[in-house]
Amino acid sequence: MDIKQLRSLVHVADCGSLSRAAEMMHTSQPGLSLQIKNLEAELGVELLHRHARGVTLTELGRVFCEHARSILKDIERAKDIMATQGKSPTGRVSVGLPTSACRGVSPELIAQVAEKHPNITLHIVEAMTGTLDEWIQLGRLDVALLYDHKAFENVAWTEMMIEDLMLVAGYADPILKRSSIRFVELDGLPIVLPGTNHVLRNIIDHTGARLGFKPSVVIDSDSLTAISQLVRCGYMTVMPHFAMLDEINRGEMGAIPITDPTPSWRLSVVVSQRTINTRASEAVAGALADVIHSMVDRGIWQASHRDRVQ
């Protein structure tokens, strides 16, 4: 088996015809057909159904073709990396951002990378922290911003800051006249929170358990958009100030501190050690850290710095 055979199979699969694939690859149809037959003989399976209208992949052929595409993609990425060593970082970097931070961070991160690393293309992925944590470990993401992430050998991280969680309510709610609210007073309020698989929910539940009660949650929602709309309709939520910054700045909502105790979480910039494009990923991680530092220093992001390289 060689790379040429893999490329041939992918071209034939895309064209649906040996003759069209041969024309595209500037080779002879008999030669192309022989490559596929030799590949089938080595694998011991039939990869193509041959019929009057052309060819289609067999079930096993589809499975193998996906592997072939992945192998060819990795080869091209590896070649790109070798070609750019010593030059400015380049390539595509996937960045996972939690829902509560994505809309606030994305514009500044994109601008920062465009200015400092114009040869890097970003792919922004928004999801819950648990999902992002899993994807960064598997190497499906290159960089991520995570809350209270789990430590694993295949990731490296820089702890950026500690962020307090606050009670958020609609602008007309009388509770916003208070300077703060004790954690135990959350019990009985019409609170909307993410589901139990979310880091924020776990923090609230564990804090309540330490105090001997379970905070009442009237609605579970993993959608920040839905939570925001429900707060406008009279519900409340527990979120970091930054998550609802746009709504607060527009005067649609307000936030007050939670005390005795104050629930909080740690934010870290995480880099997957399974990333192929290490230089570009580290450059993007550095840009993300700079953006976070700047937003905290400017008071846009209400949090406390906690720089510590692990």
C-alpha positions in Angstrom: 0.0 0.0 0.0 1.3 3.5 -0.8 0.1 7.1 -0.9 -0.5 6.9 -4.6 -3.1 4.1 -4.2 -4.9 6.1 -1.4 -5.1 9.2 -3.6 -6.4 7.1 -6.5 -9.1 5.5 -4.4 -10.3 8.9 -3.1 -10.3 10.4 -6.6 -12.3 7.4 -8.0 -14.8 7.7 -5.1 -15.3 11.4 -5.7 -15.7 11.0 -9.4 -17.8 7.9 -9.4 -16.0 6.7 -12.5 -12.6 5.2 -13.2 -12.4 7.0 -16.6 -13.2 10.4 -15.2 -10.8 9.9 -12.3 -8.1 8.8 -14.7 -8.6 11.9 -16.8 -8.4 14.1 -13.7 -5.2 12.5 -12.5 -3.7 12.5 -16.0 -3.1 8.8 -16.0 -4.5 5.8 -17.9 -7.7 4.0 -16.9 -6.1 0.5 -17.0 -3.3 1.7 -14.8 -5.7 3.3 -12.3 -7.9 0.2 -12.3 -4.8 -1.9 -11.5 -3.9 0.3 -8.5 -7.3 -0.2 -7.0 -7.3 -4.0 -7.7 -3.8 -4.3 -6.0 -5.1 -2.3 -3.0 -8.2 -4.6 -2.8 -5.9 -7.7 -3.0 -3.7 -6.4 -0.2 -6.7 -5.6 2.0 -8.6 -8.7 1.1 -11.8 -6.9 0.6 -13.8 -5.4 -2.3 -13.6 -1.6 -2.2 -15.7 -0.7 -5.3 -18.9 -1.9 -6.9 -18.4 -1.8 -10.7 -21.5 -1.2 -12.8 -22.6 0.2 -16.1 -22.8 3.8 -14.9 -19.4 3.7 -13.2 -18.3 2.7 -9.7 -19.5 3.2 -6.1 -17.8 2.4 -2.8 -18.8 -0.8 -1.0 -19.6 -0.5 2.7 -16.1 -1.5 3.6 -14.9 0.8 0.8 -16.5 3.8 2.4 -14.9 3.0 5.8 -11.5 2.6 4.2 -11.9 5.7 2.1 -12.5 7.8 5.2 -9.3 6.5 6.7 -7.5 7.3 3.4 -8.8 10.9 3.4 -7.7 11.3 7.0 -4.2 10.0 6.2 -3.8 12.2 3.1 -5.0 15.2 5.1 -2.4 14.5 7.9 0.3 14.2 5.3 -0.5 17.5 3.7 -0.7 19.2 7.1 2.7 17.7 8.1 4.2 18.9 4.8 2.8 22.4 5.4 4.4 22.5 8.9 7.8 21.4 7.6 7.7 24.0 4.9 7.0 26.8 7.3 9.5 26.0 10.1 11.5 29.1 10.9 8.8 31.3 9.3 5.8 32.9 10.9 3.2 30.4 12.2 0.7 29.4 9.6 -2.2 27.0 9.1 -5.7 26.4 10.6 -6.2 26.3 14.4 -9.4 25.2 16.0 -10.3 27.1 19.2 -12.9 25.9 21.6 -14.7 28.6 23.6 -17.3 28.0 26.3 -20.7 29.5 25.6 -20.5 32.0 28.5 -17.3 33.5 27.0 -17.6 32.9 23.3 -19.4 36.0 22.1 -17.3 38.3 24.3 -13.9 36.9 23.4 -14.3 36.0 19.8 -14.1 39.5 18.2 -11.0 40.5 20.1 -9.3 37.1 19.6 -10.0 37.2 15.8 -8.6 40.7 15.6 -5.5 39.9 17.7 -4.7 36.8 15.6 -5.3 38.7 12.3 -2.9 41.4 13.4 -0.1 39.4 14.9 -0.4 36.1 12.9 -2.0 36.9 9.5 -1.1 33.4 8.2 -3.2 31.6 10.8 -6.8 30.8 10.1 -9.1 30.3 13.1 -11.9 27.9 13.4 -14.0 29.0 16.4 -16.0 26.2 18.2 -18.6 27.1 20.8 -19.7 24.4 23.3 -20.1 23.6 27.0 -16.8 23.2 29.0 -17.3 19.4 29.4 -17.6 18.9 25.7 -14.6 21.2 25.0 -12.5 19.3 27.6 -13.2 16.0 25.9 -12.4 17.3 22.5 -9.1 18.9 23.5 -8.0 15.6 25.1 -8.9 13.7 21.9 -7.1 16.3 19.7 -10.2 17.4 18.0 -9.5 20.9 19.2 -6.0 22.6 19.2 -6.7 25.3 21.8 -9.5 25.9 24.3 -10.6 28.2 27.1 -11.9 26.0 29.9 -13.4 26.4 33.3 -12.1 24.1 36.1 -10.8 21.7 33.5 -9.5 18.3 34.4 -5.7 17.7 34.3 -4.6 15.1 31.7 -1.2 14.2 30.3 -2.0 15.1 26.7 -2.8 18.8 27.4 -0.8 21.7 28.7 -2.4 24.7 30.3 -1.9 28.2 31.7 -4.3 29.1 34.5 -5.5 32.6 33.7 -7.8 33.9 36.3 -10.6 33.3 38.9 -14.1 34.5 38.0 -16.9 34.9 40.5 -20.4 33.8 39.7 -23.2 36.3 40.3 -27.0 36.3 40.5 -28.5 37.8 37.3 -32.0 39.1 37.1 -34.1 41.3 34.8 -33.6 45.0 35.1 -36.9 45.6 37.0 -36.5 42.9 39.5 -36.5 44.3 43.1 -33.7 41.9 44.1 -31.2 44.1 42.2 -31.7 46.8 44.7 -29.6 44.7 47.1 -25.9 45.0 47.3 -25.5 41.2 47.5 -27.3 38.0 48.3 -26.2 35.1 50.5 -25.8 31.7 48.8 -28.5 30.1 51.0 -31.0 32.7 49.9 -30.9 31.3 46.3 -33.1 28.5 47.6 -36.7 29.2 46.4 -35.8 31.7 43.7 -37.0 31.0 40.1 -33.5 30.0 38.9 -32.6 28.8 35.4 -29.3 26.9 35.1 -27.4 24.7 32.7 -27.9 20.9 33.1 -26.1 18.8 35.6 -23.3 17.9 33.2 -22.2 21.5 33.0 -19.3 22.8 35.2 -21.3 25.8 36.4 -24.2 23.6 37.6 -21.8 21.3 39.4 -20.2 24.2 41.2 -23.7 25.5 42.4 -24.8 22.0 43.4 -21.6 21.2 45.3 -21.6 24.5 47.1 -25.2 23.9 48.2 -24.3 20.4 49.3 -21.6 21.8 51.6 -24.2 24.1 53.2 -26.6 21.2 53.6 -29.2 22.0 50.9 -29.8 21.7 47.2 -30.6 25.0 45.4 -33.9 24.8 43.6 -33.6 25.0 39.9 -36.9 25.5 38.1 -35.6 25.1 34.5 -32.5 23.3 33.1 -31.2 24.9 29.9 -27.9 24.4 28.1 -28.6 27.3 25.8 -27.3 30.7 26.9 -29.7 32.4 24.5 -32.6 30.6 26.1 -31.4 31.5 29.6 -31.0 35.1 28.6 -34.6 35.2 27.2 -36.0 33.5 30.3 -34.3 36.1 32.6 -36.0 38.8 30.5 -39.3 37.0 31.3 -38.8 37.1 35.1 -36.5 34.2 35.9 -33.1 34.5 37.4 -29.8 32.7 36.7 -26.3 32.3 38.2 -23.6 33.3 35.7 -20.4 35.2 35.5 -20.9 38.9 34.9 -19.0 38.5 31.5 -21.6 36.0 30.2 -24.4 38.6 30.3 -22.2 41.6 29.6 -24.1 42.7 26.5 -27.5 42.5 28.3 -26.2 44.3 31.4 -24.7 47.1 29.3 -28.0 47.5 27.5 -29.8 47.8 30.8 -31.8 44.7 30.2 -30.4 42.9 33.2 -28.4 43.4 36.4 -26.1 41.3 38.5 -25.3 41.2 42.2 -22.6 39.3 44.1 -23.3 36.1 45.9 -21.7 35.8 49.3 -21.2 33.3 52.2 -19.7 31.7 50.1 -19.0 33.2 46.7 -19.1 30.5 44.0 -16.3 30.9 41.5 -14.4 29.0 38.9 -10.9 29.0 37.4 -10.3 29.8 33.7 -7.4 28.2 31.8 -6.0 28.4 28.3 -5.4 24.8 27.2 -3.3 23.5 24.3 -3.7 19.9 23.1 -0.4 18.1 22.8 -1.9 16.0 20.0 -2.2 19.0 17.7 -0.2 18.6 14.5 0.5 22.4 14.1 2.2 23.1 17.5 3.7 26.5 16.6 0.4 27.9 15.3 -1.6 26.5 18.2 0.8 28.0 20.8 0.7 31.3 19.0 -3.1 31.3 19.2 -3.0 30.3 22.8 -0.7 33.2 23.5 -3.0 35.6 21.7 -6.0 34.2 23.7 -4.1 34.8 26.9 -3.2 38.3 25.9 -6.9 39.1 25.0 -8.0 37.8 28.4 -5.4 39.8 30.3 -6.3 42.9 28.4 -10.1 42.5 29.0 -9.5 42.0 32.8 -7.1 45.0 33.0 -9.6 47.2 31.2 -12.4 46.1 33.6 -14.4 44.6 30.8 -14.0 41.1 32.3 -14.6 41.1 36.1 -12.1 38.6 37.3 -8.8 38.2 39.2 -5.5 37.3 37.5 -4.0 34.0 38.5 -1.1 33.3 36.0 0.5 30.0 36.7 2.1 27.8 34.0 1.6 24.1 34.6 
